[in-house]
Amino acid sequence: MNCKQFLKELTDYLDGAIDTQLRADLEEHLIWCHDCYVVCNTTKMTIQVYKDNELYDLPEDLRSRLRSAVITKCKSHKAESGGEGGS
């Protein structure tokens, strides 16, 4: 197992969608390859962060201030660009 092969199988490894022998080969590679270990671990942590991500209601005063700031910024940008609509 080399790094290129490991990276090719990383998604299936993280999803648990591989057979026992391939899993053993990948885990053996992780023991001695620090670079792949870092990639694998970072990917796992990133997935976990997104899985744990929940939407939170903003307090009304913060929501109002944020809305005002966005509107002000949009108006400022529109004035700077000559008021034309288009991106």
C-alpha beads as a LAMMPS data file, in Angstrom:
LAMMPS data file: protein, C-alpha beads

87 atoms
86 bonds

1 atom types
1 bond types

-500.0 500.0 xlo xhi
-500.0 500.0 ylo yhi
-500.0 500.0 zlo zhi

Masses

1 110.0

Atoms # bond

1 1 1 0.000 0.000 0.000
2 1 1 1.429 3.373 -0.976
3 1 1 0.122 6.886 -0.323
4 1 1 -1.580 7.200 -3.694
5 1 1 -3.462 3.941 -3.114
6 1 1 -4.344 5.016 0.412
7 1 1 -5.769 8.346 -0.738
8 1 1 -7.771 6.593 -3.451
9 1 1 -9.468 4.458 -0.770
10 1 1 -9.758 7.139 1.934
11 1 1 -13.415 8.017 1.362
12 1 1 -14.530 4.391 1.403
13 1 1 -12.346 3.775 4.466
14 1 1 -13.957 6.640 6.359
15 1 1 -17.415 5.495 5.251
16 1 1 -16.682 1.937 6.388
17 1 1 -17.433 0.701 2.878
18 1 1 -14.423 -1.592 2.421
19 1 1 -13.663 -5.220 3.129
20 1 1 -11.738 -6.389 6.164
21 1 1 -8.459 -7.054 4.337
22 1 1 -8.378 -3.632 2.670
23 1 1 -9.179 -1.984 6.018
24 1 1 -6.262 -3.854 7.606
25 1 1 -3.947 -2.768 4.775
26 1 1 -5.004 0.866 5.116
27 1 1 -4.620 0.837 8.892
28 1 1 -1.173 -0.731 8.590
29 1 1 -0.213 2.074 6.191
30 1 1 -1.417 4.637 8.753
31 1 1 0.902 3.164 11.374
32 1 1 4.068 4.050 9.451
33 1 1 2.970 6.923 7.189
34 1 1 2.656 10.131 9.183
35 1 1 1.466 12.182 6.187
36 1 1 -1.470 9.883 5.439
37 1 1 -2.254 9.679 9.150
38 1 1 -2.511 13.474 9.294
39 1 1 -4.703 13.609 6.165
40 1 1 -6.963 10.860 7.494
41 1 1 -7.242 12.318 10.981
42 1 1 -7.866 15.853 9.715
43 1 1 -10.539 14.581 7.337
44 1 1 -12.229 12.647 10.162
45 1 1 -12.218 15.721 12.396
46 1 1 -13.574 17.936 9.613
47 1 1 -16.414 15.511 8.962
48 1 1 -17.204 15.420 12.680
49 1 1 -17.301 19.217 12.901
50 1 1 -19.815 19.377 10.075
51 1 1 -21.894 16.531 11.499
52 1 1 -22.069 18.298 14.860
53 1 1 -22.891 21.651 13.273
54 1 1 -26.292 22.873 14.390
55 1 1 -28.170 26.004 13.463
56 1 1 -28.682 28.425 16.300
57 1 1 -31.283 31.156 16.506
58 1 1 -29.683 34.564 16.758
59 1 1 -30.958 36.941 19.417
60 1 1 -33.278 39.492 17.832
61 1 1 -30.997 42.477 18.546
62 1 1 -28.045 40.725 16.900
63 1 1 -30.212 39.677 13.964
64 1 1 -31.328 43.301 13.464
65 1 1 -27.786 44.689 13.672
66 1 1 -26.499 42.075 11.269
67 1 1 -29.317 42.768 8.816
68 1 1 -28.638 46.509 8.987
69 1 1 -24.922 45.975 8.425
70 1 1 -25.572 43.791 5.383
71 1 1 -28.033 46.301 3.912
72 1 1 -25.590 49.173 4.518
73 1 1 -22.774 47.226 2.868
74 1 1 -24.951 46.361 -0.120
75 1 1 -26.022 49.978 -0.555
76 1 1 -22.403 51.112 -0.282
77 1 1 -21.309 48.573 -2.885
78 1 1 -24.156 49.580 -5.190
79 1 1 -23.197 53.275 -4.891
80 1 1 -19.520 52.495 -5.581
81 1 1 -20.375 50.484 -8.680
82 1 1 -22.569 53.245 -10.115
83 1 1 -25.843 51.739 -9.013
84 1 1 -25.936 49.142 -11.745
85 1 1 -27.611 45.868 -10.978
86 1 1 -25.635 42.839 -12.325
87 1 1 -22.693 41.070 -10.844

Bonds

1 1 1 2
2 1 2 3
3 1 3 4
4 1 4 5
5 1 5 6
6 1 6 7
7 1 7 8
8 1 8 9
9 1 9 10
10 1 10 11
11 1 11 12
12 1 12 13
13 1 13 14
14 1 14 15
15 1 15 16
16 1 16 17
17 1 17 18
18 1 18 19
19 1 19 20
20 1 20 21
21 1 21 22
22 1 22 23
23 1 23 24
24 1 24 25
25 1 25 26
26 1 26 27
27 1 27 28
28 1 28 29
29 1 29 30
30 1 30 31
31 1 31 32
32 1 32 33
33 1 33 34
34 1 34 35
35 1 35 36
36 1 36 37
37 1 37 38
38 1 38 39
39 1 39 40
40 1 40 41
41 1 41 42
42 1 42 43
43 1 43 44
44 1 44 45
45 1 45 46
46 1 46 47
47 1 47 48
48 1 48 49
49 1 49 50
50 1 50 51
51 1 51 52
52 1 52 53
53 1 53 54
54 1 54 55
55 1 55 56
56 1 56 57
57 1 57 58
58 1 58 59
59 1 59 60
60 1 60 61
61 1 61 62
62 1 62 63
63 1 63 64
64 1 64 65
65 1 65 66
66 1 66 67
67 1 67 68
68 1 68 69
69 1 69 70
70 1 70 71
71 1 71 72
72 1 72 73
73 1 73 74
74 1 74 75
75 1 75 76
76 1 76 77
77 1 77 78
78 1 78 79
79 1 79 80
80 1 80 81
81 1 81 82
82 1 82 83
83 1 83 84
84 1 84 85
85 1 85 86
86 1 86 87
